[in-house]
Structures are given as C-alpha cells and as structure tokens.
Amino acid sequence: MTVAEQNNCALAHTLDMGGDGLRVAIKDCIDIKDMVSACGSAALIDSAPATENAVVVDSVLSNGCKIIGKANMHELAYGMTGVNTTFGTPVNPHWPDRIPGGSSSGSAVAVAAGLCDFAIGTDTGGSVRQPAICCGVYGIKPTFGRVSRDGCHPKDSSLDCVGVLARTAEMLVKGMEAIDPTFERQTLTKAPRLARVKSNVEKKLGDALVYALMEGLPDAAYVKLPHMEAAFEAGMTVIGVEAAVAYGPLVDAGKPLGADIRTRLINARKITDESLGAAEDIRTTFTNEVDAIFEDYDVLVTPALPIIPPTLAEAKDPATVLPLTKLLRPFNLSGHPAIVLPIPVGPDHLPAGIQIIGRKGEDAFLCAIAVWLTKTLTAFQPEDKS
C-alpha cells in the first residue's frame, strides 16, 4: 500500500520531523530541505531537492511543532477541484462523493480527517478557504505579504498568501502564532461592527446562511461592493499571467502536465498587456472600495461559496467549478485578510459556510472575531470543541 493510499491521498509524503508539539502538514509547494517540492505535478517530480527550508517551515519547527507530512494538492496550485491524477485525489472525509477543493486539497483533507492539528496551505485565489469549506474546516488567508513566501512556489506572486487550516477557530489562532512571529492574539472587549456584503448565491444556501447570521446578529448592516464581480475577473486575469510566467516553460519543454493545467497555461499566455493593465486598474478601484467601508465597519461578512461544492462527477464540467471562488478571489486581489468558517446546511448537512474579511494588518483582530462568532452564533456551537 502506498503512502497516498494509507492516508486517502491527503499526504504526498509522510514525515516525523520536529518537536512534540502541534502536528502540522505542509503543502507540497512549500520547501522542506532535502525534499522535492513537486507541487502536485509529474512535471516537477525530478526537480532538485530543496537546499533549505521555507521560512514558514522553520517558523513552525522553532515553535516545537511536529511536521507529519507534505500535503497533496491540485497540480501547480492552479485549480479548484483538488482532483490530481498523478498523486491521487484526496478523499473528502465528510462528503466523499464531493470535491475536496483546491488547490490546498491535501491540507484540508488532512485536517478534516484528524491527521494533524493544523495544516499550512497557500491561497492565490481561494486555495485555502475554498477547500476548507469543501471539507468542513476553518481557513485563513492572511494579509498579503504578512507571512513570508520565501521557499514557496511559484516564487513570485502578487496574490498568493501562506495560510492555515484547522478544525476550530481557536486552533486557527494557534496555527497563526506558529507561522507568524509577529502575530499576537487578541480578545474582543466589545462586539465588532459587522456588515454583510450583498451577494448572489444559490437560494437554498443563501437562506440557510442568512438565517444563521440573523439569528445571532440581527443588527448587522448590509453594504454593497459594486466592483466585486469585476475584481473576481481581474483576479483571474492576474493569476493567469503570473502562472504563465512561472509554469509556461513546462509546456514548451513538453513536460507531463494534466490536460486541464496544460490548457489553462496555453490560454493564459494569450492574455494581453491591455487586459492585465485593466485588471490592475480594477485592483486599485476595488481595494479602495473595501478600505472605504472599513471606515464604518470592523468586518465584512459574505457567504464563503455561492453554491454547494459539486460532486466529483459534476466537477468534470468546468462550468460547475468556475463560480466556487467568486466571493473569495476578490480579496486576493485587494490583499485583505479573510477567514472562512464552516456552517453545513440543510437536512443533509452539506458543506457551506461564511467568510469574514478584515482590515489589512489586523489579522489577529479578525481571528478574535472568528473565535467570538463561534461562541455567539448557535450554528457553531456543536462544532467548537477545541
């Protein structure tokens, strides 16, 4: 039996590294010394091993954590389903017929399955937050640039953030303490000012989440972000250009790539300078739009996903996958910190949840709000058992 089969494909490699503290899984696009960072791709399996640890790996080791393995992922961190034909698709522990999400699929599955206390993933367009909700766990994308990306792949990105996945909001805080030496936990002294962002979501999903929020937060205001859709599209443009620069040479070299990845990279190379310039204009406009709302409110709230995550069979149609990051990707473009909190919905308790967004640099305050919400809203009470 292979390593992947033993852990339902959550881990590409098992390890026993570090202290006796919290158990952590590291996404396979993050360097660990003397190991190949294959990034979920057959094209990179024969790459040279890393000569040193990524900064975030050294950080968790210095905090006494035990690294239990490198987590599987969607190939080249360039996809949302988590389906991986080379290393195997991680099995969603609570909803095995549904996608685990991507690209930090193995990180989410390892956490949901109890293989580790928290996992480290990367989030370029929702790649921590989306699989977190798909697998029913918590996930944070910190403020852009707050957590070092040194030793992460691809090397250069204006969107990507190193983040944490955990089974509770409290463990999410512990994970942030482990990866970020500047992080100092906070405790709320008064209720935060919340505003719900008007969002178009699947009705059965929206009704359930609105009820869960209104029951505990009846005074939360409604606000609009007029450029939210444009920010999603702009984020797709920017990630396409940056992915093409990083991995387009693999196409030229005839390296083995998944059909979906090869097609996306080929299409990404067709993005014009004019389109990229327009996307950067939207980045500025949307960022200013979000910052302006934070003059009156402490945190914004959206549904995490606009639809219930599709089944593995449904996800074969790209059209069912594209909407999954509509509410997540805009905040990669703007750089604001964001956390997703799982709230399964309906009689079948299908995967869903909410997202909270905070001011840049106020990651600890946002984490404190996440912990507060799990203690305030009845929807979280059965799940908060850290």
N, C-alpha and C positions, 0 to 999 in steps of 0.2 A: 504494500500500500504506500503510495507517495505521500509526501508531506501535505500536499494540497488536499488529497482525499481524506486525510486524517482530520483536517480542520474545516471541511466543507469549502475548501478553496479560499478561505479568508486570508491565510498566510502563504506567501510565496516561499518563505524560508522560516524555519523555527530557530530561535536563539535562546541562550541563557546568559545574559550579559548585564553586568552592573551590580547594584546592591540588592537589598532585601525589601525595598520599599514598594511603591505602587507599580503594578505591572503595566507595561505600555507596549503597543505595537506601532511600528514606524512605517509609513507609506513607502513603497519601493521606488519612489522618485527622489528620496532623501538619502544622502550618502551615509553609509556606515563603513568605516575603514576596513579595507581588505575584502569588501564585497562589491559585486557588480550591481549598479542601480539600473536594472533592466527596464524600469518604467512600464512594466506590463507588456513589453514588446519583444517579439522574436528578433527584431532588427537590432536590438541592443544587447542581446544575451552574451555576445562575445566581446563586449566592451571591456576596457581595462578596469580592474577593481579600483575603488576609491582609495586615495592615498591618505585621507584623513576623514574624520567625522564631520558631518554638517554641524554648524553652530548649535542648532536646536537639539541634536543628539547629545553633544557634550553637555548641554544645559540640563537635560533630564538625568543624565548619568551623574552629574555633580549634585543633583538633588536626591540621590540614592535610589532612583527608580531602577526597575529590572526590565530590560528590553526582552520581550518574549518572541519577537519575530519581525520580519518585514512583511507588510500587508500588501496583498494583491490590489490591483487597480485596473481601471479602464485604460486601454493601451494609450501610451503617451499622454495620459491625463486629458485626452481630447475626445470625451464622450460622456454621455449622461446615463447610460443604462447599466454600466458595470459588466456587461457581457464581454468575456475575454476567451477567445478560442485557443490561445496559446497556453495560458496558465490555469484555465478553468474559470468559470463564473462563480463567484462567491454566492452561497445559498442564503437568501434572506431568512433568518431564523424564525421570525413570527409569521411571515407570509411567503412561504417557499415558492409559490406559483408566480410571485411578482418580482420585478427587478429589484436588485439591491441598491440601485442608484449608482451614480458615478460623478467624478471619477474615483473618489476615495471609497470604493466599494468594499474592499477588504477591511479597511479601518472601521467602517460602520458595522459590518458583519461580526468582526472580532469583538467589538464592544457589546453588541446586542446578544451575542452567544455567550458572553461571560468569559471569553478567553483572556481578557485583560481588563484593567480598571479604567483606563482611558486609552485612546489612540490618537496618533498625530496624522493629520491629512493635509492636503493643500486645496485651496479654493480659488480658482481663477474666474469661475462664472457660476458658482453654487456648488462646487465639487466636494465641500464638506457638508454644507447644510442640506442639500438635496438627498444624498444617501442617508444622512442622519434621519430625516423624516421617513424615507422609504423603509428604514429598518426600526423605526420607533425609538430613536435615541436623541440626545441633545447634541448640538453642534455650534461652534462659534467660528466666525471669520473675523479676526481682529482688525483693527485699523490698519490700512495699507502701510507697510513699512515698519510697523511696530516690532514684529518678530523677525529676526534675521532669516533671510533666504539663502545665505551662503551655504553652499553644498546641496542646494535643491535644483531640480531640473524641471523645465528648462532654466538656464542660468538667468536669462533676462526676461522680465515681465513687468508691465505697468499695472497689472491686475491681480496677480497671484499673491495669496497670503497663506502662511502656515497657520493651521488651526487645530482645534481639539474636538474630539467626540467623546461622549460619556453617557452613562445611563441615568445620571441625575444632574440637576443644576449645580449642586454642591460639588460634585466630582469634576464638573467642568471648571469650576473655580480652582480646584487643586491642580488640574491639568495646566491651566494658565500660569499658576505660580511656578510650575515645573519648567515650562518652556520660555518664560519671560522674566528675566531678573528684575525688570522694572515694575512688575505687576505687584500692587499692594491691595489686598482685598478690602472691600468697603462694606459697611452695613447701613442700610437706609435709616434715616432719622425721621422721615415723613414720606407720605405717599407721593410717588412721582407723578408728574403731569403727562398723561398719555393721550396720544391722538391716533385714531385708526385711519389708515390710508384707504380711500375708496378704491376698490379693486374688483375686477371682473373675474369671478371664479365659478366653478361648477355649482349649481344651485344646492344640491344635497350636501355639498361640502361647506359652502358659504353659510347656509342656515345653521348648521351644527356649530360652526366656529363662532359665529356671531352670538348665538345663544350662550355658549360657554364664556365668552368675554363679557357680554352684557350682564350676565348673572352676578359676576363679581365686580365689574367695572362699569356701572350704569352711567357714570358721568364722563366717560371717555369721549372726546370730541371726534368729529370727522374732518379730515383735511384732504386736499387733492394735490397730487404731484402731476401736473399736466404733461411733463416730458418723460414719464415713466416708460411708456412703450418705446419711445424714441431712444431712451437710454438702454433698453434691452437690445434693440437692433444695433446700436452703436457698440455695445459691449461685444456682440457677435463679430462685428467688423474688426475691432481691435484684436480680439483673441485670434481671429483668423490670420491677420497679418503677422502677429508675433509667433504663432505656431508655424506658419510657413517659413519664416526666417530660421527658426530653431530646427525644424524637422524636415523641411523641404528637401535638403540634400539626401535624405534617406530614400526619397522617391527617385532622385537622379541616379543613385547608386544601385538601384534595383533591389534594395533590401526587402526582406519579407515583412509585409505590413498587412493588417486586416483590411478587407475591402472597404469598410466604412472609413477607416482612417486615411487610406490612400486617396479615396475620392474627396474627402474633406480637405486634405492638403493640396490636391490639384486645384480644387475650386478656390481655395484661399489665396493661391498665387495669382488669381485673376482680379483680386480686389485692387482698385485703382488708388492712386495717391489722393485723388479728389474725394473718394469715399472715405478714406482714412481721415482726411482733413475735416470733413463734415462730422465724422464720429467724434473727433477731438473737440469740435465746437459744442456738440451735444454734451460731452463730458463736463465742460465748463458750465454750461447752462443748467444742467441737472444738478451738479454739485452745489451751485449757488442756490438753487431752488430748495434743496434739502436743508442746507445750512440756514436759510431764512426761516423755515418752520421751527428750527430748534431755538429760535429766539423766544418762542412762546411755549414750547413743549420740551419735555426731557427725553421722551422716547416715542418713536413711531411704531405702529403695530400693523402688520399685514398678515394675511394667510401665508403659510410657508410655500405651499404649492397651489396652483389654480385648479388642479384636478387630482383625483385619486391616482397614485402611481399605477402605470399599466402592468398587466401580466407580462411574463416573458414572451408569450405568444403575440400579444398585442404590440409589444415593443419592436417587433420585426418591421412594423410600418413606421418610418421616421416621423410621420405626421403626428403620431400619438406621443412622441417623446419631446418634440420641439418646445411645447408650452411649459415643460416642467420647471424651467428656470426663469420664467417671465417676471417673477416677483423677487428673485434672488440676485440675478446678474446685474441689475442696475446699480446695486450698492458695491459691486466690484469696481464698476466704472467710477463711482464717486469716491470710493475709498473709506466709507463709513463702516464702523464695526457693526456686526449683525449676529444675532443668536436665534436659532430655531428651537422650539420647544414642542415635543410631540403630544398630540391630542387625538388618539384614534377615534373615529366617528362611526355612527350608525350601529345597527344591531350586530353587524359582523365585525365591528371594531377595526375598520380599515385604516391604513396609515394616513395620517394628516397631522396638521399642527399649525402653529403660528410663528411668525418671525418678529423680533423686536430689533430696532435699529437705533443707535445712539450717536452722540456727537463724536467727532474724531478725537482720539486720545482718551476718551472716557470709557475704556473697555471695562475697567473694574466696576465703575458705576453701573454699566449695562449688565454685568454679571450679577451685581447685587439686586437689580430689578428682576432678573430671571429667577433668582432664588426666592425673592419676595412673591412673585407671581405664583410659583409652585406652592406657596403656603397660603395664598389668598384665594385662588380660584379652585373651586371644588373639582373641576375637571382634572387637576393634577394630583389630588390627594392620594389616590391609590398607587400612583407611580413614584412618589417622592419618598424612597426608603433608603437613602444613603446612610 
